[in-house]
């Protein structure tokens, strides 16, 4: 069949948007839990909600329901939210979420879920930092404990396509699977599970297959956001990964109360962080928790992609009064860790 711009797509060519699917643990009563698939289709707003998990989806839905007036408790196995993010981001976001009334039960796991006589849900818990072994009652429980590539039932194994332990299609740098002529992009490959990354991978694949320009996706300095309350924006390496990769790095950190809140009286603080490679002073990480963080970090991603140094940041004049100007006015380097 014919494609756009005059090129032809062979009749055997097939596209299928598979993506990912919420993953649920095998515990008694798990069929009573919601996932992100159903969370926005509830017939009524619950008064009490437990969110199980500490990643993107968990903190975003905790913030949504908290803002709607729901009593939210977030239950997570780890010590705080957003495992894999910069530690200052993790701590800063957790503090702000708790200020808004979201209760966090860290180091805790749900062992079972049961329906009570009055229709609520009883969650039996393991012992954690904030709890003793016991149970809590809520109206709904939302599981956000990860997503898995949605490859079941596609017949890939029968074709000889290799899948990893999580069920993701194993691909090379050009997005080709272990079977020549079968390609995969996006969440089904479990590389970088972000919508704009999937689009970029697809664009590269089109260039490779139909435009005569073999192109591999570039995964350096991909900006990302968590639409929590407050939101998170980040691009580049966190401090731990930067130290592991480069050895010596310079770190600049700022925590402040935005000017708007000096008038509103709200106790909400913004955190910004720069990670700089010490030998050549290239900025390799920008991280922010606070209002408009995704919008601000999107612009900074261009600077990091272009190889901006701390001197470039210092030479840039800020827009006053904005929170974003803090990224170009940070001058005091933190001491190296002991």
Secondary structure, DSSP 8 states (H G I E B T S, - for coil): -B-GGG-B--TT-------EEE-----BTGGG-B-TTTGGG-SS--SEEEEE--SHHHHHHHHHHHHTT-EEEEE-SSSSS-TTS-HHHHHHHHHHHHHTT-EEETT--EEEEEE-TTS-EEEEE---SS--SEEEEESEEEE-S-EEE--TTS-HHHHT--B-TTS-B---TTSB-SSTT-B--GGGGTSS--HHHHHHHHHHHHHHHHSS-------TT--EEE--SS-EEEEE--HHHHHHHHS-EEEEEEEEE-HHHHHH----EEEEEEEEETTT-BEEEEEEESTTHHHHHHHHHHHHHTT-BHHHHHHS---TT-SGGGGGT---B-----
